Amino acid sequence: MVRKEQADSVNISKISPQEIINLDHGDPTMFEPYWRKMSEKCTLVISGSQFLSYFSDSKNVFLEPELENEIKRLHRVVGNASVDDYHVVVGTGSTQLLQATLYALCSPDDDSNPVNVVSAVPYYSCYPELTNFLRSGLYQWRGDARTYNEGGPYIEFVNSPNNPDGTMREATVKKGQGKLVHDLAYYWPQYTPITSCVGYDTMLFTFSKCTGHAGSRIGWALVKDEDVAKKMTQFVGINTIGVSKESQIRAAKILGHVSESCLNPGPDNFFETGQILMAERWEKVRQVVAQSGMFSLPHYPKQHCLFTGKFSTQAHPAFAWMKCNKEDIEDCEKFLRGQKILTRNGRRFGCDPRYVRVSLVGKEEEFKLFLERLLAIQGTSNGINHM
Amino acid sequence: MVRKEQADSVNISKISPQEIINLDHGDPTMFEPYWRKMSEKCTLVISGSQFLSYFSDSKNVFLEPELENEIKRLHRVVGNASVDDYHVVVGTGSTQLLQATLYALCSPDDDSNPVNVVSAVPYYSCYPELTNFLRSGLYQWRGDARTYNEGGPYIEFVNSPNNPDGTMREATVKKGQGKLVHDLAYYWPQYTPITSCVGYDTMLFTFSKCTGHAGSRIGWALVKDEDVAKKMTQFVGINTIGVSKESQIRAAKILGHVSESCLNPGPDNFFETGQILMAERWEKVRQVVAQSGMFSLPHYPKQHCLFTGKFSTQAHPAFAWMKCNKEDIEDCEKFLRGQKILTRNGRRFGCDPRYVRVSLVGKEEEFKLFLERLLAIQGTSNGINHM
């Protein structure tokens, strides 16, 4: 481990001017300095004889009881979601749980047609792919929930705050036979004001976006219906026979630290620190974008955050959903790629390619370079305009 | 962690006479005493700031380079599979990789019929389920490879040594358009003599069966074709966006210990200890079964093991594939369940229900109770016969 620790403790990456900066993925490495500071408190020791069994206990099957406790505790501390009378299902990231909900909410036993799966545009770019990649006969992607007008059963993914555009969302289709999956990956105080303690039927969260530990691949679902929870666990059983116990125990430890850190204000408070960092990044991005005149960004209302108690909290989403307003640039992702900035094309979210999604949760160095390169475009672009 | 460590260091489970013993799953907890002895050597320390990113490095995407190195080193030490010029793909257990191979070996881009998936009876009971559970349009389960006689492309799972019956296997169908997946989960010295260093196109292994660390959910594939390896990684990306890094680093550490332990004979040598334990269990099972006269077990030839250098090594598989020879017992699993022994029904393996699969890799206490209860049946059964 020494080598790894050393690599962790110094900032070894140096991006050259020729190198592309990758802001396509939402790789949440921005919280690394915080976690380095907390490193000792959150250190986990695993002996060679732990975690031999597939199972955690006879009742929970794959879920480690420590993780269940810390998940419930954190939701109670933050007040973002109800946990009483909910079943917790653990997954290898919330990505696996999205598939588990599809499996659980369809009826694999009958021979009916595939259930339609929808989400309102702009929808999270992975929804179509994870729904369709195995050409399942149980479910199929049907695109934009706003224009969906078919009869019969359907499943709607409600992503709130929404990836890519950071807006708070409710269900769109609202028909009798629909089932809702609330993907609440970003419903944490660093990204958005906590405006209510939600209690939907099926709610998904992920360790990756909550604390930034994406490499651990831990997600969880809060599920009201016991049978749905059981079927989701069945999916996880068939797909991967459970979820890494090392990761589960580590997530329990780190979520426990986050809950405790919320007791006191200051730089050790994880969400407070996260909120300050996100606000700073958004302020800088908005400044540069305003200077350029080429792009626009969404605006978010000021709201009362139940967690901080502050009345005028603005959302600072993990992504900038940026629109290019120059008429001659039809594909913003392609244009930015030419400037060595890799972003995700609006098309991937069911949208116009004038939009791109830019990750704002990467390393500080990448973020700074993004701002520099955006400013440089402005220079070039103004130059062109003046010619 | 203290609580967990304490639970680990004492044998807290005490099975009551009324309790069912579960030998249905192959939960490999029998190696726990060895790992407890090695606990300190194999202790892993993970700091709070490690593993924030989804990615390991730009080339391997999800595979930790340390794990890749230790996997290749162990195969070189054991001599069971070629690693030179192979691509290593990491998965959340080999279960995920079985699905990844199906995805990679079909052609998701064309609109052709689902590819048929087969394996020779008795086949591993999870193959049908993991092939069919999402009703994929890419592939479908077609059952026994021995009776398979259709044209067109197909995929054959070749499980060697085979779960449930412990036999060494080659491909069965042998047609031009077939693709083979070699599931070599049990091709390790504690279970079977290593008779050759195999070099098939796609070979699957799992940490669970190699060392007994099933809770870590780490599997790996050795893949000859780069495009197949890439597609498998793509599957892992869509399905779970990678594999727990905590588990990967722990697997690297433990596999490294196993490689080093092979340098010297004695009780610290993992495979030597494993081989002795498995041989002892088999000797006891064969004794009890011989006494009963009710059941029969497969016999395995004595072979030259390249790893130990011994010429008359017998297989000691992880499961006893037991047949009930009493005419009035048509369903052996049901019969044994009545005796509070939970096993897996032969039907699940495409076989006669007179067969059951019994896990021999569980805890010592369970194994002893299994022998006691099997002996008690003999008594009851003889009693009935004499009436």
Interface residues (C-beta under 8 A of the other chain):
Chain A: M1 K4 E5 D8 H25 D27 P28 T29 F31 E32 W35 R36 M38 S39 E40 K41 C42 T43 L44 V45 I46 S47 G48 S49 Q50 F51 L52 S53 Y54 F55 E66 T92 G93 T95 Q96 Q99 Y103 P108 C126 E129 L130 F133 L134 R135 S136 G137 L138 S208 G212 H213 A214 G215 S216 R217 I218 F235 I238 N239 T240 I241 G242 V243 S244 K245 E246 S247 I249 R250 I254 H257
Chain B: M1 K4 E5 D8 H25 D27 P28 T29 F31 E32 W35 R36 M38 S39 E40 K41 C42 T43 L44 V45 I46 S47 G48 S49 Q50 F51 L52 S53 Y54 F55 E66 T92 G93 T95 Q96 Q99 Y103 P108 C126 E129 L130 F133 L134 R135 S136 G137 L138 S208 G212 H213 A214 G215 S216 R217 I218 F235 I238 N239 T240 I241 G242 V243 S244 K245 E246 S247 I249 R250 I254 H257
